[in-house]
Amino acid sequence: MTGADPVAALLRENAPRVLGTLVRRHGQFAQCEDAVQEAMIAAAQQWPAEGVPDDPRAWLVAVANRRLVDTWRSESARRVRERSVIDLEPGDPGAASDVDDTLTLLVLCCHPAISPPSQLALTLRAVGGLTTAEIAAAFLVPEATMAQRISRAKASIKATGGRFEAPAGTELADRLATVRHVLYLIFNEGYAASSGEAAIRGDLTAEAIRLTRLLVQATPADPESLGLLALMLLTDARRPAREHAGELIPLAEQDRGLWHTGEIAEGTALVDRALGSGRPGPYQLQAAIAALHDEAPSDAETDWPQILALYDALSALTPGPVVALNRAVALARVEGPTAALAELDGLGDLASHRVDAVRAHLLEQAGDRAAARDAYLRAARATASVPEQRYLNLRAASLSE
């Protein structure tokens, strides 16, 4: 199923609500999720040829319900289970509920008993409606490996007694933070693929934005969810100019006329709305930084002192080597590469090729071509992204001339 396929888009839109309806009725996440996937496959095969039904969600609920009943009939406790289906949900089993359970599903997929990679996979399958094959392709692992990861995640939810209900109080706040982090990771993997031939995975960025919109709809008063959506939109707005003919284009050299003005306008409005709450958080500050980049007519006219001040605020909220690395880039634009290089020396060990890539750029600005070339080559060897390897090796080659 491709993002451009209207049937696929319709299925992904309905997947979380169909799954939520079934899990709320029957309380068996793993079996309900499998049944929904089978219903979606059936729809993908039938709807293009036979036409989309008048009520797509009711059709999916009915087919998934039949799949569940067929499964339970094959087990030894057939009569007991069929009786429980009738008792749990009286009325038409094919009728679709008007309740939107997307947030509850997101929270359930981000159960603390599940590892972060499994949270990513389960969110994309259960809430995003992607098939196991599509998720495996996105993260460059065999389909069998991804299937095992998803199965283990569902087994962990069952073993820990995870129920289909939204947690309350501080537990809900903690889970929402995890939900936001999972969506942030999905977007980042799409916008800057960590490995493989593709520089950008537009299907993942689009899915992350779609799911974050659903999160914002479910939690409209949460400024950090607003900030996350703003950050995604303001970053995604630059995607058309980020590469050309398979080659990465750094931000300073991008053709800003290619940026999506609609996403910039929406993202900027969301930043203003989120910061207006008076409770600035990490995603809001990152979105504000992205807005300053997007609103600048050119790289030279970017308000770097304001960006540096926002990184100072971000460092106070969430100190860490990644924030410090990004702050060093801003510092170089305000105080020069020498000051930024001194900041890098204090970072310690950060398991990322970006440290050497930033160091190389700063050394090049400082005029140390030999050291910059060596740092570019170290960064190229450390990344699994083919487009990044090409870019870094080309930068190194240009300094060898």
C-alpha positions in Angstrom: 0.0 0.0 0.0 1.5 3.3 -1.1 0.8 6.7 0.4 -0.5 7.9 -3.0 -3.1 5.1 -3.2 -6.5 6.5 -2.0 -7.6 3.0 -0.8 -4.4 2.7 1.2 -4.9 6.2 2.7 -8.5 5.3 3.6 -7.4 2.0 5.3 -4.7 3.8 7.3 -7.2 6.4 8.4 -9.6 3.8 9.7 -7.2 1.2 11.1 -6.8 2.6 14.6 -10.5 3.2 15.1 -11.4 -0.3 13.8 -8.8 -1.9 16.1 -10.0 0.3 19.0 -13.6 -0.9 18.5 -12.5 -4.6 18.5 -10.1 -4.3 21.5 -12.7 -2.5 23.5 -15.2 -5.2 22.8 -13.1 -8.3 23.1 -10.1 -7.2 25.2 -7.6 -9.3 23.3 -5.1 -6.9 21.6 -3.0 -9.5 19.7 -5.8 -11.4 18.2 -7.8 -8.3 17.4 -4.8 -6.6 15.8 -4.2 -9.7 13.6 -7.8 -9.7 12.6 -7.7 -6.1 11.6 -4.6 -6.7 9.5 -6.4 -9.5 7.7 -9.5 -7.3 7.1 -7.2 -4.6 5.7 -5.6 -7.0 3.3 -9.0 -8.2 2.1 -10.1 -4.6 1.6 -6.9 -3.8 -0.3 -7.6 -6.7 -2.6 -11.4 -6.2 -3.1 -12.1 -2.4 -2.9 -10.1 -1.4 -6.0 -12.0 -3.9 -8.1 -15.4 -3.9 -6.4 -15.6 -0.3 -5.2 -15.3 1.2 -1.7 -18.3 0.4 0.5 -20.6 3.1 1.7 -19.3 2.7 5.3 -15.7 1.5 5.0 -15.1 1.3 8.8 -18.2 -0.8 9.4 -17.1 -3.1 6.6 -13.7 -3.5 8.2 -15.2 -4.1 11.7 -17.5 -6.8 10.3 -14.8 -8.6 8.4 -12.4 -8.4 11.3 -15.1 -9.7 13.6 -15.7 -12.7 11.3 -12.0 -13.4 11.3 -12.0 -13.4 15.2 -15.0 -15.8 15.3 -13.4 -18.1 12.7 -10.3 -18.2 14.9 -12.2 -18.9 18.1 -14.3 -21.6 16.4 -11.1 -23.5 15.7 -10.2 -23.7 19.4 -11.4 -26.1 22.0 -13.4 -23.5 24.0 -15.5 -22.5 21.0 -18.9 -22.3 22.7 -17.6 -20.4 25.7 -15.8 -17.8 23.6 -18.6 -17.3 21.2 -20.9 -16.8 24.2 -18.5 -14.2 25.6 -18.4 -12.3 22.3 -22.2 -11.9 22.4 -22.2 -11.0 26.0 -19.5 -8.4 25.7 -21.0 -6.4 22.9 -24.8 -6.9 22.2 -26.2 -5.7 19.0 -24.7 -5.8 15.5 -21.1 -7.0 15.6 -20.4 -5.2 12.3 -21.6 -1.8 13.5 -18.8 0.8 13.8 -18.5 2.8 17.0 -18.2 6.6 16.8 -15.6 6.5 19.6 -12.1 7.4 18.5 -9.7 5.2 20.4 -6.5 6.4 18.6 -4.9 8.0 21.7 -5.7 4.9 23.8 -4.1 2.7 21.1 -1.0 5.0 20.9 -0.6 4.8 24.7 -1.0 1.0 24.7 1.6 0.6 21.9 4.0 2.7 24.0 3.6 0.4 27.1 6.7 0.7 29.3 7.2 -3.1 29.2 8.1 -2.8 25.5 11.5 -1.8 24.2 11.7 1.4 22.1 12.3 -0.4 18.8 9.2 -2.5 19.5 7.2 0.6 20.4 8.1 2.0 17.0 7.1 -1.1 15.2 3.8 -1.7 17.1 2.8 1.9 16.7 3.3 1.8 12.9 1.4 -1.5 12.6 -1.5 -1.0 15.0 -2.1 2.8 14.7 -0.4 3.5 11.4 -1.9 0.6 9.5 1.4 -0.4 7.9 2.0 -4.0 7.1 4.8 -5.9 8.7 6.6 -6.0 5.3 6.4 -2.2 5.0 7.7 -1.6 8.5 10.6 -4.1 7.9 11.5 -2.2 4.7 11.4 1.1 6.5 13.9 0.0 9.1 15.9 -2.2 6.7 15.5 -5.5 8.6 14.1 -8.8 7.3 10.3 -9.2 7.5 10.7 -12.3 9.7 12.7 -10.2 12.2 10.1 -7.5 12.3 7.3 -10.0 12.7 9.1 -11.5 15.7 9.6 -8.0 17.2 5.9 -7.2 16.8 4.9 -10.6 18.2 7.1 -10.1 21.3 5.7 -6.7 21.8 2.1 -8.0 21.8 3.1 -10.8 24.1 4.7 -8.4 26.5 1.5 -6.3 26.7 -0.5 -9.5 27.5 2.0 -10.8 30.0 2.0 -7.5 32.0 -1.7 -7.3 32.0 -1.9 -4.2 29.7 -5.6 -3.3 29.3 -7.3 -1.2 26.7 -7.9 1.9 28.8 -6.1 5.3 29.0 -4.0 5.7 32.1 -4.8 8.6 34.3 -2.8 11.3 36.2 0.9 11.2 36.2 1.0 7.8 34.4 -0.9 9.4 31.5 1.6 12.3 31.4 4.5 9.8 31.4 3.0 7.7 28.6 2.2 10.8 26.5 5.9 11.8 26.7 6.7 8.3 25.4 4.1 8.6 22.6 5.6 11.9 21.5 9.1 10.4 21.6 8.1 7.5 19.4 6.4 9.7 16.9 9.5 12.0 16.9 11.7 9.0 16.2 9.5 7.8 13.3 9.7 11.3 11.8 13.5 11.6 12.2 14.0 8.2 10.6 12.0 9.4 7.6 13.6 12.8 7.3 17.2 11.6 7.8 17.3 7.8 7.1 19.9 6.3 9.3 21.0 3.7 6.7 20.4 2.6 3.2 20.3 4.2 -0.2 17.5 6.7 0.5 18.2 10.1 2.1 14.6 10.7 2.9 11.7 8.3 3.6 8.6 10.4 2.7 6.3 7.6 3.7 7.6 7.7 7.3 7.6 11.5 7.6 4.0 11.6 6.3 2.9 8.9 8.7 4.5 10.6 11.6 2.8 13.9 10.8 -0.6 12.1 10.4 -0.3 10.3 13.7 0.8 13.5 15.5 -2.2 15.3 14.1 -4.3 12.6 15.7 -2.5 13.1 19.0 -3.1 16.8 18.8 -6.8 16.2 18.1 -7.0 14.0 21.2 -5.0 16.3 23.5 -5.7 19.9 22.1 -4.6 21.6 25.3 -1.2 19.9 25.5 1.5 22.4 24.3 4.2 19.8 23.8 2.1 17.8 21.4 1.4 21.1 19.5 5.1 21.8 19.6 5.9 18.4 18.2 3.5 18.8 15.3 4.9 22.3 14.6 8.5 20.9 14.6 7.6 18.2 12.1 5.8 20.6 9.8 8.5 23.2 9.9 11.2 20.6 9.2 9.3 18.7 6.5 8.7 22.1 4.7 12.4 22.0 3.7 12.2 18.4 2.3 11.9 19.4 -1.4 15.2 21.3 -1.2 17.1 18.8 1.0 18.4 16.6 -1.9 19.0 16.9 -5.6 19.7 13.9 -7.9 20.4 11.8 -4.8 22.8 14.3 -3.3 22.3 15.9 0.1 22.0 19.7 0.1 23.0 21.4 3.5 20.6 23.9 4.9 22.8 26.9 4.1 22.8 26.0 0.4 19.2 25.0 -0.1 16.9 26.8 -2.5 14.4 28.3 -0.1 12.0 28.9 -3.0 11.3 25.2 -3.0 10.2 25.1 0.7 6.5 24.4 1.4 5.1 27.8 2.5 1.8 26.2 3.7 3.6 23.9 6.1 5.7 26.9 7.3 2.6 29.0 7.9 0.8 26.2 9.8 3.9 25.3 11.8 4.6 28.9 12.8 1.0 29.4 14.0 1.2 26.2 16.1 4.5 27.4 17.7 2.8 30.7 18.7 -0.2 28.8 20.0 2.0 26.4 22.0 4.3 29.0 23.5 1.3 31.1 24.4 0.5 28.5 27.1 3.4 29.8 29.1 4.7 26.2 29.6 7.7 26.0 27.1 9.0 22.4 26.6 11.7 20.8 24.5 9.6 20.3 21.4 8.2 23.8 21.5 11.7 25.2 21.7 13.0 23.1 18.9 10.0 24.2 16.8 10.8 27.8 17.6 14.3 27.3 16.3 12.9 25.6 13.2 10.6 28.6 12.6 13.5 31.0 12.8 15.3 29.0 10.1 12.2 28.8 7.9 11.2 32.5 8.2 14.7 33.8 7.3 14.9 35.0 3.7 18.4 33.5 3.4 21.0 31.7 5.5 22.9 35.0 6.0 19.8 36.7 7.3 19.0 34.0 9.9 18.7 35.3 13.4 21.5 33.2 14.8 21.8 35.0 18.2 18.1 34.2 18.9 18.7 30.6 17.8 21.7 30.4 20.2 19.5 31.8 23.0 16.8 29.2 22.3 19.5 26.4 22.4 20.6 27.8 25.8 17.0 27.5 27.1 16.8 24.0 25.6 20.1 23.0 27.3 18.7 24.1 30.6 15.5 22.0 30.1 17.1 18.9 28.6 20.9 18.9 28.8 22.7 16.3 26.7 25.3 15.8 24.1 22.9 16.1 21.1 21.6 19.5 22.3 25.2 20.6 23.0 26.2 19.5 19.5 23.4 21.6 17.9 24.2 24.5 20.1 27.9 24.4 19.0 26.7 24.9 15.4 24.7 28.0 16.4 27.6 29.2 18.5 29.9 29.0 15.4 27.6 31.4 13.6 27.6 33.9 16.4 31.1 33.7 17.8 33.1 31.9 15.2 34.4 28.3 14.6 37.1 28.4 17.3 34.7 29.0 20.1 32.5 26.2 18.8 35.4 23.7 18.5 36.2 24.3 22.1 32.6 23.4 22.9 32.9 20.2 20.9 36.0 19.2 22.9 33.9 19.2 26.0 31.3 16.9 24.7 33.0 13.6 25.6 32.1 10.5 23.7 28.9 10.6 21.6 28.2 7.6 19.5 27.3 9.5 16.4 29.0 10.3 13.2 27.5 13.8 13.4 30.2 14.9 15.9 33.0 14.3 13.4 30.8 15.8 10.6 30.3 19.0 12.6 33.9 19.1 13.7 35.0 18.8 10.1 32.7 21.7 9.0 34.1 23.9 11.8 37.7 23.0 11.0 37.1 23.8 7.4 35.7 27.2 8.4 38.8 27.7 10.7 41.1 27.0 7.7 42.5 23.7 8.9 41.9 21.8 5.7 44.0 18.6 6.6 42.2 18.1 9.9 38.9 18.8 8.4 39.5 16.3 5.6 40.4 13.6 8.2 37.2 14.4 10.2 35.0 14.2 7.1 36.5 10.8 6.3 35.9 9.5 9.9 32.3 10.7 9.7 31.8 9.0 6.3 33.1 5.7 7.7 30.8 5.9 10.7 27.5 6.4 9.0 25.4 3.7 7.4 23.5 6.2 5.2 24.8 6.0 1.6 23.8 9.6 0.7 25.6 10.9 3.8 28.6 8.8 2.9 28.7 10.3 -0.6 28.3 13.9 0.8 31.0 13.5 3.4 33.5 11.8 1.1 32.9 14.6 -1.5 33.6 17.2 1.1 36.8 15.4 2.0 37.8 15.1 -1.6 37.3 18.8 -2.2 39.8 19.5 0.6 42.4 17.2 -0.9 42.6 19.2 -4.2 
